[in-house]
């Protein structure tokens, strides 16, 4: 659907994503494959639009979280590129994975057994990537310390199960994007365990994995020894964070709103719920149709500033569900209907993330479905999308 309401909207700059993709490709070199992480609606940027672009640009793989996300791509024309599901898929869906050429992560013996039995019953072969837990302590075959031998044996067992084609093996770094020697030591420890496991498994099997991958955003930029066969940067592709800045990448999302109302209050007027802000002088206050139901964290109340044509305007009082108030006392060129940048090139999302005590992609993922999306390619709006059902 397309919204007719000029309220609050998000712009995804596909040109920026193309620029970032090419810069990352240049950084990793011609012999390393590129997996584009497009789970969670491409971190809020539009999974279909970003996936189409990556397929067009020659990316080697896409990654999603679930079969629903994978099927969204497949049923909307993203068919010429492999898709890896990083999360769990019920065994009852294995037939669909095979039918639509979707690769499944295998994280433990019980999953391998279920997928093998289901694939055999379906009369097909399921392509899988083995997940190794090297220190993230989340999903994957345990291989550290006393678990090493049993982990290696378990991975070998999965690779030899009928109905499964173990194309790849991967792990996930826990602190590769963190500064300091402790983080570096831990990441290199994870990398060594991963490569040791691969060598042991390949020696026992007598064959090699086609794809070995472990480099997330931090590792892609900071650990060249971790590039292996393929990288899978998430945040980096969308141009946020210090690692993106190191490569000169561009942020891909801008969130904008407008001024819907302006009122002038006398000194001593309490603003919004709870009265946490009281005007100290005659104050020109604007109302923006942007609240926590749109993704504006209430924890930022009275702490964040949006960007106007005349500079930053501080948000005042508690953020409401559908709106918030900003101080426009010294912004006389800003009027009803004026465009406001919540975050974007003139008001970096990293600032909002720091104030909220979170990471930029929690904020991009938090942009709600009632916020229309505009997609920009070659400098022009090429598509508009509203996720609400109408």
C-alpha positions in Angstrom: 0.0 0.0 0.0 1.0 3.6 -0.5 0.2 6.2 2.2 -1.4 9.5 1.2 -0.5 11.0 4.6 2.6 13.2 4.9 3.2 12.5 8.6 6.4 10.6 9.5 8.3 8.5 6.9 11.5 6.6 6.4 13.7 7.0 3.3 16.0 4.1 2.3 18.8 5.3 0.1 19.5 2.3 -2.2 22.3 4.3 -3.8 24.0 4.4 -0.4 23.7 0.7 0.0 25.1 0.1 -3.5 28.0 2.4 -2.6 28.6 0.6 0.6 28.4 -2.8 -1.0 31.0 -1.8 -3.6 33.3 -0.4 -1.0 33.1 -3.5 1.2 33.8 -5.6 -1.9 36.8 -3.5 -2.6 38.0 -4.0 1.0 37.6 -7.8 1.1 39.1 -8.4 -2.3 38.0 -10.4 -5.3 38.4 -13.9 -3.8 36.0 -13.5 -0.9 32.3 -14.0 -1.3 29.7 -11.6 0.0 26.6 -12.6 2.0 24.1 -9.8 2.5 22.3 -10.0 5.8 18.7 -9.0 5.1 16.9 -10.5 8.2 14.4 -8.3 10.1 13.3 -6.6 6.9 16.9 -5.8 6.1 17.3 -4.1 9.5 14.3 -2.1 8.8 15.5 -0.9 5.4 13.2 -3.2 3.2 14.2 -6.8 2.7 12.8 -7.1 -0.8 14.2 -3.8 -2.1 17.7 -4.4 -0.6 17.7 -8.1 -1.7 16.8 -7.2 -5.3 19.6 -4.6 -5.3 22.2 -7.1 -3.9 21.1 -9.8 -6.4 21.5 -7.2 -9.2 24.9 -6.2 -7.9 26.2 -9.8 -7.8 26.1 -10.7 -4.1 26.8 -14.3 -3.5 24.3 -15.1 -0.7 21.6 -13.6 1.4 20.8 -14.4 5.1 17.5 -14.3 6.9 16.3 -15.4 10.3 13.3 -17.6 9.5 11.5 -19.5 6.7 8.9 -16.8 6.6 11.5 -14.2 5.8 13.1 -16.6 3.2 9.7 -17.3 1.5 9.0 -13.5 1.3 12.1 -13.2 -0.9 11.4 -16.3 -3.0 7.7 -15.5 -3.6 8.6 -12.0 -4.7 11.1 -12.8 -7.3 14.4 -13.2 -5.4 15.2 -16.5 -6.9 18.7 -16.2 -8.5 20.7 -16.1 -5.3 21.1 -18.6 -2.4 19.4 -17.8 0.9 20.6 -19.0 4.3 18.2 -19.3 7.3 20.2 -18.5 10.4 17.5 -19.5 12.8 15.3 -22.5 13.5 13.0 -24.1 10.9 10.5 -26.8 11.9 11.1 -30.1 10.4 7.7 -30.0 8.7 9.0 -27.2 6.5 12.0 -29.1 5.1 10.1 -29.9 1.9 9.6 -26.2 1.2 13.3 -25.5 1.9 14.2 -28.0 -0.7 11.6 -26.9 -3.2 12.6 -23.3 -3.0 16.4 -23.9 -2.8 16.8 -22.4 0.7 19.8 -23.3 2.8 19.3 -24.2 6.5 21.7 -23.7 9.4 22.2 -26.8 11.5 23.1 -26.1 15.1 23.1 -29.4 17.0 22.6 -33.2 16.5 18.9 -33.2 17.1 18.3 -30.7 14.3 20.5 -32.6 12.0 18.6 -35.8 12.6 15.2 -34.1 12.1 16.3 -32.4 8.9 17.9 -35.6 7.6 14.8 -37.7 8.2 12.5 -35.0 6.7 14.7 -34.5 3.6 14.9 -38.3 3.0 11.1 -38.6 3.4 10.7 -35.8 0.9 13.0 -37.5 -1.6 15.3 -34.5 -1.8 18.5 -33.0 -0.5 18.7 -30.1 1.9 21.6 -27.8 1.6 22.9 -26.9 5.1 25.6 -24.8 6.8 26.9 -26.2 10.1 26.9 -23.6 13.0 29.8 -23.9 15.5 29.6 -22.3 18.9 33.1 -20.9 19.5 32.2 -18.5 22.3 29.0 -16.7 21.5 27.2 -19.1 23.7 24.0 -19.1 21.7 23.5 -21.5 18.9 25.9 -24.1 17.4 27.8 -27.3 18.1 29.8 -26.9 21.4 33.4 -27.4 20.6 35.4 -25.6 23.3 37.5 -27.4 25.9 36.1 -30.8 26.9 33.5 -30.6 24.1 36.1 -30.5 21.3 36.2 -34.1 20.4 32.4 -34.7 20.7 31.8 -31.5 18.8 34.0 -32.5 15.9 32.4 -36.0 15.8 29.0 -34.5 15.9 29.7 -32.2 13.0 31.2 -35.1 11.0 28.0 -37.2 11.7 25.8 -34.4 10.4 27.8 -34.0 7.3 27.4 -37.7 6.5 23.7 -37.9 7.2 21.5 -38.9 4.2 19.5 -36.1 2.6 21.9 -33.4 3.8 24.5 -31.5 1.7 26.9 -29.7 4.1 27.9 -26.9 1.8 29.2 -24.6 4.6 30.3 -24.1 8.1 30.2 -20.9 10.2 30.5 -19.3 13.6 29.6 -15.9 15.1 31.9 -13.6 16.9 30.8 -12.1 20.2 33.1 -9.0 20.5 34.8 -8.5 17.2 33.2 -5.0 17.0 34.5 -4.1 20.5 37.7 -2.1 21.1 40.6 -3.2 23.4 43.0 -6.1 23.8 40.5 -8.3 25.7 38.1 -8.2 22.8 40.9 -8.8 20.3 42.2 -11.8 22.3 38.7 -13.3 22.6 38.0 -12.9 18.9 41.3 -14.4 17.9 40.6 -17.3 20.3 37.2 -17.9 18.7 38.8 -17.7 15.2 41.5 -20.3 16.1 38.9 -22.7 17.6 36.8 -22.3 14.5 39.6 -23.0 12.1 40.9 -25.9 14.2 37.4 -27.5 14.2 37.2 -27.0 10.4 40.7 -28.7 9.9 39.8 -31.6 12.1 36.4 -32.2 10.5 37.7 -31.9 7.0 40.5 -34.3 7.8 38.1 -36.9 9.2 35.7 -36.4 6.3 38.3 -36.4 3.6 36.7 -33.4 1.9 36.5 -29.7 2.3 33.6 -27.3 2.9 32.8 -25.0 0.0 32.1 -22.1 2.3 33.7 -21.2 5.6 32.4 -17.9 7.1 32.6 -16.1 10.4 33.3 -12.4 9.6 30.5 -10.1 10.8 30.8 -6.3 10.7 33.6 -5.9 13.1 35.7 -8.8 11.8 35.2 -7.8 8.2 36.8 -4.4 8.9 39.3 -5.3 11.6 40.4 -9.0 11.2 41.6 -9.7 7.7 42.6 -13.2 8.8 38.9 -13.9 9.5 37.6 -13.2 6.0 38.0 -16.9 4.9 35.6 -17.8 2.0 32.8 -15.4 2.7 31.9 -12.4 4.9 28.5 -11.5 6.2 28.5 -7.9 7.4 25.2 -6.6 8.8 25.3 -3.1 10.2 28.3 -2.3 7.9 26.2 -2.7 4.7 23.8 -0.1 5.9 26.5 2.4 6.8 26.3 2.8 10.5 28.8 2.8 13.3 32.5 3.4 13.7 33.5 0.6 11.4 31.4 2.0 8.6 33.1 5.3 9.2 36.5 3.6 8.9 35.6 2.5 5.3 33.9 5.8 4.4 30.5 4.2 4.1 27.1 6.1 3.9 24.1 5.7 6.2 21.2 4.3 4.2 18.2 5.4 6.2 16.8 8.9 7.0 13.7 9.3 9.2 11.7 12.4 8.7 8.6 14.0 10.1 6.8 17.4 9.9 5.5 20.0 12.2 1.8 19.5 12.6 1.0 22.3 15.2 2.7 25.2 16.8 1.6 26.8 20.1 3.1 29.5 22.2 3.2 29.0 26.0 3.7 31.3 28.9 6.5 30.7 31.4 5.6 28.0 34.0 3.7 25.8 31.6 4.1 22.1 32.1 4.6 20.1 28.9 3.2 16.6 28.3 2.6 13.6 30.6 4.0 13.8 34.1 5.0 17.4 33.7 8.7 16.6 33.6 9.4 19.8 31.6 8.2 23.3 32.5 8.8 26.3 30.3 11.1 28.9 31.8 10.2 31.7 29.4 7.6 32.4 26.6 8.1 29.3 24.5 7.1 28.5 20.9 6.4 24.8 21.0 6.0 22.5 17.9 4.1 19.2 17.9 5.6 16.5 15.7 3.5 13.5 14.7 6.2 11.1 15.8 6.0 9.1 19.0 6.9 5.8 20.6 4.4 3.9 18.4 6.6 5.0 15.4 9.8 3.9 17.1 10.8 7.0 19.2 12.0 5.4 22.4 10.3 7.0 25.4 13.6 6.8 27.3 14.8 9.6 25.1 12.2 12.0 26.5 13.6 15.5 27.2 17.0 14.3 26.0 17.1 14.2 22.2 17.1 16.9 19.6 15.7 16.7 16.1 17.2 18.7 13.2 15.5 21.6 11.5 16.6 23.9 8.7 17.8 26.3 11.4 19.6 23.7 13.5 18.8 21.3 16.4 15.5 21.6 18.2 15.3 20.0 21.6 12.5 17.6 22.4 10.5 18.6 25.5 8.5 16.6 27.9 7.6 13.0 27.7 7.4 11.4 24.3 3.8 10.3 23.6 2.5 7.3 21.7 1.7 9.3 18.5 3.5 12.6 18.9 6.2 14.6 20.7 6.9 18.3 21.4 10.0 20.3 20.4 11.1 23.7 21.3 11.0 26.1 18.3 11.4 29.3 20.2 14.5 30.4 18.3 13.5 28.7 15.0 11.2 31.2 13.5 11.7 29.9 9.9 10.3 26.5 11.1 6.5 26.6 10.6 3.6 24.2 10.4 4.4 21.7 7.6 8.1 22.2 7.8 10.2 19.1 7.3 12.2 17.7 10.3 15.0 15.2 10.2 14.8 12.8 13.2 17.9 11.0 12.1 19.9 11.0 8.9 22.9 12.7 7.3 22.5 15.9 9.3 21.5 14.2 12.6 23.5 10.9 12.8 21.6 7.9 14.2 24.7 7.1 16.3 23.9 10.1 18.5 20.3 8.8 19.1 21.7 5.3 19.8 24.2 6.5 22.3 21.5 8.5 24.2 19.2 5.5 24.2 21.9 3.2 25.4 21.6 0.9 22.4 22.9 0.2 18.9 21.8 1.9 15.6 20.1 -1.1 14.1 17.8 -1.5 17.1 16.6 2.0 16.1 16.2 1.2 12.4 14.4 -2.1 13.2 12.2 -0.2 15.6 10.7 2.0 12.9 7.1 0.7 13.0 5.0 -0.6 10.2 2.8 2.5 10.2 5.7 4.6 9.0 5.7 4.7 5.2 8.9 3.8 3.4 10.3 5.6 0.4 13.0 3.9 -1.6 15.5 6.1 -3.5 17.5 4.8 -6.5 19.6 6.9 -8.8 18.7 9.9 -6.8 14.9 9.5 -7.3 12.1 7.9 -5.3 11.4 4.7 -7.2 9.0 3.0 -4.8 6.7 3.8 -1.9 5.5 1.3 0.6 3.1 1.2 3.6 3.3 -2.0 5.7 -0.2 -1.5 7.2 -3.0 -3.8 5.8 -5.7 -1.7 4.1 
